[in-house]
Amino acid sequence: MKKRISFLYELCVCLAGVCLIYLFFHSRNLLFVKGSTQDYCRLEPQGCVVEKDSRAPVGIREIYQIHPSEIPAESNALVFRTVHQNVDVYIDHKLVFRLKKAAGTPGGRSPGSRWNTALILAEQQGKEIRVEIQPVYEAVKGLTPVFYAGTRYSIYMEIVRQDCLSMLLSMIAIMIGIGFMVFTAYSCHSLAFDRSLFMMGQFAMLIGIWKLADTGLFGLLTKREDMASYLSLLALLLLSVPFTQYIREMFSRRDHWIWNGLCMVHIGIFLLSVGLQALDIADLREMLWLVHLSLLLTVFVIIPMLYAEVQTVGWSRRLKAMAVCISFCAAGLGTDMVIYYRSGGVRVTNLGMIGFLIYITVLGVVSLQDARRLIAIGMRAKHLEQMAYHDQLTGLYNRAAYAEDTKAEKFSAKGSIVVMFDLNNLKYCNDTFGHDKGDLYIITCAGWIFQIFGPAGKCYRMGGDEFCVLLKNTTRQECEDLLARLKQETNNWNRTKQEAFAAQIAAGYALFDETSDFDLADTRSRADKMMYQDKFQMKQEQEADSCL
């Protein structure tokens, strides 16, 4: 079930990427601006008159009248931020600015949350300004924008001042997430690979993207506020699954059905939200309450599971850290949600983000410490495995590895060729030139065997001067060609007289025969016989040469 959830979640991530790419190339706001300017001035919020309008998305228009006396004489622009609202700005009854979703483009009805700049030309100064706002959703009715005027620099600095903390926390979360993912990618080949830490990295990165894209400064800098809005919502929809997957790994009952069910709920909410958006039935923004509900559901699942865990296994360091961090997250998230809904989605605090950063940092450090300890254990285990299945002198696999490979369930003797080798005169080399030269003899011959036969099969030192190679998907002719290369290699080495001793490798091979061999041991016996015949022939040739 875990693999199925991971597969479904990865599909959701891919679907989110496809949605963003499609929206980037096809979603457009209809934006009309008359004039140009380099300077701005600041203005306080104005009163509002509400009028009914059947053509408006929710049936009303909110009108702000700005008297010329309220605008400083040097002002040449009106700057304000809207949240899922269409905008018309008139100066002296002439339209100078319009914002709304372009007809026939995907991405729902909302132009997103964005900064708007209505320019005031020299001939328009001293004229009355009227701002008409049409809420796209019921939730944003009555939201009064804050109007600004001044230089571009002063406006940007004001936006930076407002959003700098959120952007800083978001970037920290993204960097922590990338760090966790890089760490797990680095350790994925070790025995201590911890996928839960990778899920934590995904969660941290998504929560950082969510909050970063939700800041007004991000949208202003990217010039695609509509895309920033959907990026924020998609990241929020995606972060629940890695969060749940990480949390479950901290419990002994990690395979309990409640975790799988919770993940399927999160995936279902994502697919439902994206599906309704694609069918133009409901915008992602309108489905946000389901996301908040799923996050609360996650908290309500964790609490009883945590209680059961404590009753079963007691308090561990991880559980204590998780309990404290979840408390911070729940308090911050709850406060954020209350403020968010009470303000109609305009005011967003950083309490939840700070709580999640505490959670990510504390549990991430605990996980990294555990992972480092596991890596140390894994490296030691790998070293022990290396010693158990490898010959220490030559580095080839040993007899235990041969037995393990040939007795494995997936092993099939059909089509296998066993090649046996024996080093002639090893005892003479040890007695005459010393054991150091004997070891060099073994290492040199093992290197030739591995160099020539290694690409085609697995090479083993069976003990002493005996070697074996197990070939798969190799024909008899190919095996004889490899043996010929080995013989040529030894002859060349002996001809150059690189050492005082001469190298001789007797060899024999046999192909598994289903009609005569009960198992691979019979094949190996036939290869042994052929090898001893080769050994006997070499000794006869050596004796004949000595007589001459």
N, C-alpha and C positions, 0 to 999 in steps of 0.2 A: 504493500500500500504506500510506503514511503517513496518508492521509486515512481509510482504512478502520480503521486502528488507533486514530486519534483518535476516530472515530465510535464504535467498540466501547468505548473507555475512557470516553467521555462517557456511554454507556449504563450502564456499570458504576457510575459516580458517581451517576446517577439511581436505579439499583437500590439502591445503598447508602442513599440518602436515603429511598426508599420503605420499605426494611426498618426504618430507625430510626423513621420515623413510625408504621408498623404496630406495632412493638414498644412504642412509647411509649404507645399507646392500649390495647394488648391484653396486654402482658406484665406479670405481677404476681408478687411474692413473697408467700408466706403468712407473715405476721408476727404473732406473738402476744406482747404485753407486758402484764404485770400490775403496776399501781401507777404512781406518778409521782415524780419527784425533780428537784432542781435541783443537787445536789452529787455529786461523784465522788471516789474515792481511788485511789491507784496500788497495783498488786499485781504481783509477779514471776511468771514462768511456773511452772507446776506439772508434776509427773510425769504419766505417761499409762499407762492400762491398755487393751489392745486386746482386743476381744471380737468373735466372729463373729456376723454378723447377716445372714440371707439376704434380708431385706427392704431392706437398705441398698444404695445404688447400686453399690458395689464389694465388698459382702459383709462389711464390718467396721464397728465403731463404736469410736471412740477416746474413752475416758472420763477426765476430769480430776476428781479429788476435791480440793476446797479446804476445808481444816479451818478452823473459825471462829477458831482462835488465830492463823492467818496473815493474817487480815483485821483492819485497825485498827478500833477500836470505833466511830469516827465515820463509817465507810464506809456508804454507802447505794446503791451501784451497782457493777456489774462491767462493765468495758468492754474489748473485745478485737476484734481484726481477723481475719476468716477469708477464705480464698482458695478459691473454688469448693467450699464445704463447707456441708452442712446442719447446723443447730445446735439442740440442746435443752438448756435450762438448768433444773435442778431445785433448789429450796431446801427442805430438809426433806422430800424426796420429792414436792414439789408443783411442777408445771410452771409456770414464770413467764416463760419466753421460748422462742419457737420461730422458726426461719428455714428455709424451704425454698421451692423453686419451686412456685408454685400450679399445681395440676393443670389440664390442658386449655388452658394459655396458651402462646403461641409463645415461642421464645427458648431452646429446649433444656432441659436438666435442671439447669443450674447457676444458683444465685441470684446469682452473680457474686462479686466481691471487695468486702467491705464491713466497716464498723465496726458492732459489735453492743453494745447496752447492756441488760444484765439488771439490773432495779431491785431493791433490797433495802429492804423496808418496815421500819418500826420493830419490828413484832412478829416479823419474820424475822431480825433481827440476832442473831448468836450461833448461828445454825443452819448446818449443813453444806451446802455448795454442790457440786452435781455438774453438770459440763458434758459433754454427749455430742455428739461431732462425727462426722459421716458424710461422708467424702470422696466427692465426685461423680466424680472422675477418679482413675485409678491414679497419675498423676503427682503428686498432692497428698497421697498417703498419708504419714502420719508427720510432717506439718507441724505444729509446735507453735506455737499462737498466743501472743502476748505479752499478758498481762492487765494492765489498768490500773484504778486507783481514785483518786478525788480529786474536786475541784470540776470543773464543766464547763469553766471557764476554763483550768484546768491541763491538762485532757485536750486541749482545742483547741490550746493553745499547744505541747503536745508533738507533736501531729500537724503543726502548722505548721512546727515546727522540723525535723521529719523530711522534709517534702515541699516546703519553701520553695525549695530550689535547683532541684528538678525543675520546679516550677511557673514559676519565673522563667525558666529556659532555654526552657521550652515557650512562654511568652508572647513571648519574644524571637523564637523561630522563627516564630510565627504572624504577628507584626508585620512581620518581614522578608518573609515570603511575601506578605502583603497589599501591602506596599510594591512588590515586584517586579510583582505583577499590576496594580496601579494604574498603575505606570510604563508597562508595555506597553500597557495600555488607552489611556493618554494618547497614546502614540506610534503607535497602530495605523493611523492615517491617513497617517503619514509613510512615505517610501520605506524607512526604516530599521527598520520593525517587525520585532522579533525574537521569534518565537513560542517559541523555546527558553527565553528568559528568563521567559516566562509559565509554562512547564512547571516551571522552577525555583521560581517562586513557589508553584505548586500543591504541589510536593514539600515545600517548607519549611513551608507551612501544615498539610499533612497530618501531617508528622512532629511538629509542635508539638501538634496535636490528639491524636495517638496518645499522646504522653508526658503531656500534661495530663490526659486522661481516665483514664490509668493510675494517677494519684496517688490515695491514699486521701482526701486533703483535698477533691479535686474531687467525688468521690462523696458525701462527707459533706455538703458544701455544697449540692449539687443534690438531695439526698434520693432520688436514683434511682441507686443503685450498680449495679443490673443494667443500666440503660441506659448508664452510664458504661463498663462493661466491654465492651459491644457496640460502642459508639462507638470505643473504643480499638482493638478488633480490626478493625473495618471500615476505619478510617483506615490501619492497618498494611497491610491487604490492598490498598488503593488506591494507596499511595505508590510502588510499584515502577515503574509505567508512566511517570509524569512524570519520575522519576529517570532511567530509561533513555532517554526521549525527549530529555532535556536533554543527557545525556552524548554521545549519538550526533552531535549537532550540532557537537561539538568535533573530530570526525574528518573527514578528507577523504573517507573511504569511508563516509559516513553512510547511503548507500543499500544497503549490504551486507545480504544476506539475514539475517545473524545478528542484526541489531538487530530486524528485524520478527519473527523467530522468537522472540526473547527477550520482546518485548512480548506476543506471542500466548500465550506460556507464563504470563506474569503474569496476563493477562486470564482464561486458562483456570483458573488456580488460584483466582481470585476467584469465578468463576461456579461452579466445583465446590464450593468451601467454602460459599457462600451456598445453593446447591442442596441440599447434604447437610443444612444447618441447617434449611432450609424443609421438607424431607421427614422431619425428626427422626431422621436416620440417624447424624449426627455433629455435635457442636457446633463452632462456630467455634474455640473454645479447643483442641479436639482436632486441628484442622487447622493449628495454628500452626507445626508443624514444616515444613509445605510452604512457608509464607511465608519462614521462615528459610532453607530450601533455595534458594528462588528468589533471595533476596538474595545468598547465596553464589555462586550460578550467575552472577549479574550481575557480581560481582567477578572471577570466573574468565574471563568473556568480555572484560571491560575490559582485563585484563592483556595477553593476546596481541594485542588490537587496538591497544593503546598501543604495544607493541613494534613492530608492523608500521608504525604511523604514524611512529614515530621513524626507522625504517629508510627510509621513503619520502620524507618531507618534512623530517625533522630536528626538533629541539626548538623549539617556539614558546613564547611566554610562557604561553599558555593550557594547553598540554600540561604544562609544568613545574608550574604551579599545580595542575593536576588530579592529577598524579602524587603530589605531596606531600599533597594533601587526601584522596585515595583511601587513601593509606597510613594517615592518621589515622583515617579512617572504618573501614577494615578492622580495624585494631587495636582500636579502641573497640568496634565491633560484635562482634568475635570474643570479646573479654573479657566483654561483656555476656551473650552467648549461653552461654558456659561457666558463668558465675555463675548465670544464670537456670535452666539445666537442673540444675546441681548442687544448687540450693536448691529445686527442685521448682516453680519459678515464683513464689517469694515475694520473693527478693532481686533488685532491679533497680538497677543502677548507672547513673550518668550519663556514663560514658566514651564510649559510642556517640553520645549526644546531643551531647556537647561536640565530638566529631569531626565530626559532621554540621554543627554550627553553624560550625565552622572552615571546612568545605567550602563551606557556603552563603555565608558572608561573603566569603571570598577570591575564589571564582569569581564570586559575584554582583557584587563590585566590579569585577573584570576585565570581566565582561559589560556592566555599566553604562558603563564607560569606552569599550568598543567601541561600545555602542549610541549613546552621546553623539557619538562621532566619526562614526558612520554617519548620525545625525540631521543633523549639520552638513553632511555630504556630500549627504544627501537634500534638505535645504532649498536648498542651492545648486543641485542638479539641478532641483528644482522651480521655482526662480527662472529658471533657464535655459530650462526648458520653457515657463514663462509668457512669457518674452521671445520664444521661437521661435514660439509659436502664438497670441499675443495682440498686438493693435495697441496700441502704447504710448500713443498720444494718446487714444483713445476707450475702451480696455479691452475692446473687442469682439474676437472671433476674427478672425484675418487670413486672407489667401489660402492660406497654407501649411496652416492648420487646415482650410480648406474642402477642399483637395485630399486631405488625410489622411482626413477623414471620408467623402468620397464614393468613395474608393478602398478603403476598409476591406472585408474579406471579408464581414463581417456586414451591410454596407450594402445595402439594396435600394431601387432608384429607384422601384419601384412605389408609387403613392399619394403621391409627393412633389410638392410645389408649390414652385417656385423664384420668389422675388419679388426683382426688381432695383430699385435706387434710384439716383438721380443728383441731386446738389445743383446747382440752377441758380445761375448768376451768382457762383460761388465766386471766379473770377479777378477779376471786377469788385470784389468785396468786399476781396480782398487788395490790389489796386492802389489802391483808393480809401481804405480805412480802415486798411490795414496787415495784416500777417500774424497779429498777435495776434487781431484781430477775425475773420480767416479761420479761425483755429483754433477760436475760440469758436463760429463758425457750424457747423463740422464736429462739435464736441462736443455742441452743443445738438441738432442733428438726429439724431446717433447715440443720444442719450439718449431721444428720442421713439421711435425705431425699436425700441430695446431694451425700453422700457417697454410698448409696445403689442404687439410681435411676440414678445418674449422668452419669455413664458409658453407660447407655442404652438410655438416652434421655436428654432433656433440662428441668431444674428445675426453677420454677418461684415462687416468693412471690407475690400473687395477692393483698395483703393488709391485715393489722391487723394480724389475726391468720390463714389466709387462704393461702394455697399453692396449686400449680398445677404442674404436670409433663406431658410432651408431649412425648410419646414413638413412635418410628417408627421401623418397622421390628421386632416387639415383639409380641409373641403369648399371648393368655389369660393366659395359664398355667404359662408362664414365669413371667407375671405381678403378678399373685397370689403368686408365689414363692418370688418375691421381697417384696410384702406386708407382707408375713409371716416373712421375715428377719427383716423388720422394726418393727413388733410387738414384735419379740424376743428381739430386741435391746432395746426397751422401757421397757420391762419387766425386763431385766437384770439390767438396770439402776435404776429402781424403787426398785428392790430387794436389791441393794447395798446401797440404801438411801444416794446418794451422795449430795442431796440437801433436804431442808425441804419440798419442793413441789414435788408432783408426776406428771409424764409426761403421757399424754394420747393423742394419735393422731387418730382421726377418719378418715377413708379413704374409697373411693369408686372409681370405674373405669368403663369406657364404651368404647367399640370398635366402631369406625365409621361404620354405617350401611347405605349403599347407598339406600336401599329401604325405610328406615324410617327417616333418618336424611337429612335435607335440606343442612346443613353445619355443621362445627365443633361445632358451638354454641349449636346445638341440642344434640350432643354427650356429651358436657360438662354439659348440664342440666341433662342428665341421670346419669352422674357420680356424680353430686351434690346430686341427690336423693338418690343414693346408699350410699353416704358419710353421709347424714343426718340420714339414717336408722341405720348406724353403730354408729353414735353419740348417737342416742336415745337408742340403745341397751346397749352402755357403761354406760349411766346414770342410766338405770334401774338396771344394775348389781352393780353399785356403791351404789345405794339406798338400794338394797337388802343386800349388805355386811354391810352397816351402821346399818341396823335393827338387824342384828345378833350380 
